[in-house]
């Protein structure tokens, strides 16, 4: 049996060299999930590494990368951090993965915090088979920065460099799972309910009781990981496994709006 592998993938977005890591299952991948990290995070986020591990176990590849100005990618964080730039990074990442794999395959999107907003903003350009957001803000004014946030970041918000509202883009989205902690201190859980109201079916939301922005509780981490991987798997099979779909019907849970 072939082992899962990891390989470095570099690509260019708007003239900047960006760095990523591609996780491959031990066989031809069914699809690839592309992950976007949060505002001041990078591709080494434990959430993404764990999600990559579990996605490859289901036969899907996973690609995590550093946005411009973050981690090992080129760029200046204070200058290059805008929603538009990060959406451009994501679209360049998808193109790079299709090139690396030698073909176009179904794309899933995962985004944590601002990464989730990036997925919401770029999805209509990418036609993903599934989207999972974690603690994503719909608009910039809903972000409450912690006291220990970098001064440069606080300045960006004050000077309106990082200003956005993706409400209009959400109405065309479907096959989306929205995960949020009910006690998120940085991005209010109201954002999750708003995304859910605006998105199309099939859709689902997972509200983690007393969960914080970082999803720091171990039980919450396990629950969100299990649900996210299941969502990607079910959405893939419902849309691409025609034989099983015809006989078993939809596997997607939560389309009636129940939080599970």
C-alpha positions, 0 to 999 in steps of 0.5 A: 500500500502506498504511503501518503506523501507531502511535497513543496509547491511554489507558485506566483500570484501577482508577481510574488512567489508563494509557498505551499505544501501539497498532501497526497493520498497513497493513490490518485486523489479524488479531489483536492481541498485548498486551505486558507489560513487566518489573518496573522497565521500561516500554512503551519496552522495545526488545524490545517495540518490535522485536516490535511491528514484526515482528508488524505485518509479519505482519498483527497489531496490537501493543499495549504499555503502561505498568503503573501506577506506570511510565512515563507511567501514573499510580500509585506504583511502590512502592505499586501494584506487585503481581501482582494489580494488574498482571494487572488492568492487562492485562485493562483493556488488552485491553478498551481495545484491543477498544474502540479497534478497535471489535470483539473480535479474537483476543488474543495475550499477550507478557510479559517477566520479571514481565510473563510472570508477569502473562500466566500469571496473567491468561490464563485470564480472557482466553483468548488464542490464544497466549502467549509468555513471556520469562524469566518467574518462576513464584514471587517467591522465585525472583527474584534482584535485581541489586545495583543494583536500587532500594532500594524494590524490595528493600524490597518483596520483603523485606516480601512486598508482591510475593509470588506463585506462579502454578503453579496457573494454568499447568495450564490454559494451552496454545499457549504458547512459553517462552523463557529464557536458560540463564545467567539471573542474575535468574530461573533457567532452572528456571522455564522448565522448570517452566512447560513441565512444567505447561502443556498442549499445544501448547507449546514452549520455546526455551532460549538457550544462555548467555543472560542475563536481558536477552537482551543478545546480538544473536544471541539477540535475533534468534532469540527474535524470529523464533521468537516471531513465528512462534509467534503466526502459527502459533497464529493460523492453526491456530485461525482459518484453518479452510480451510488447517488442514483441508488442511495440518494443524498448523503449530505446532512444538515440541509434543513438547518439543524445544528449537529 
